[in-house]
Amino acid sequence: MRKMIQPAEQQRVLTELRDELDKTTKKDAYDEAKFWNQAFVTNSQLCLQFLRSKHFDVKETAKMMISHFETKKRLFGGGEILAREILQSDLTPVELDLLRGGYLQLLPSRDASGRVVTVTNLSPLKGNSSADLVGSYLYL
């Protein structure tokens, strides 16, 4: 079951998350993204998405956010792309083929908790790397 917290509590947890991220030393991609667009990286809605996925565990959320930006940098490179949403034009031809081929799909309705549901069909990947699939997922 999804943990719900009140707006005042959200602000406290967001502050704790920002403090945890600030005191973490090994976060090069996160820091680079923050350099390019601090408003994007520290956006409350983005941070709350990560917090919800870790049930508001601040330390685990900080690790996940750092990992997210490291993965994004590994897949798409450094620079301004770290500090914005992935666009279709950022995808490789293989990643685009995966999307067009229906390997990744968003269902038209949400689950009982209101979350987006994705379906991944891995059977016909035919030699494409998992990195191609992850790049496509980040776009969705």
Secondary structure as UniProt FT lines:
FT   HELIX           7..23
FT   HELIX           28..36
FT   HELIX           38..41
FT   HELIX           44..53
FT   TURN            54..56
FT   HELIX           58..76
FT   HELIX           80..83
FT   HELIX           88..90
FT   HELIX           93..100
FT   TURN            101..102
FT   STRAND          104..106
FT   TURN            112..113
FT   STRAND          118..120
FT   TURN            123..124
FT   TURN            126..127
FT   HELIX           130..139
//
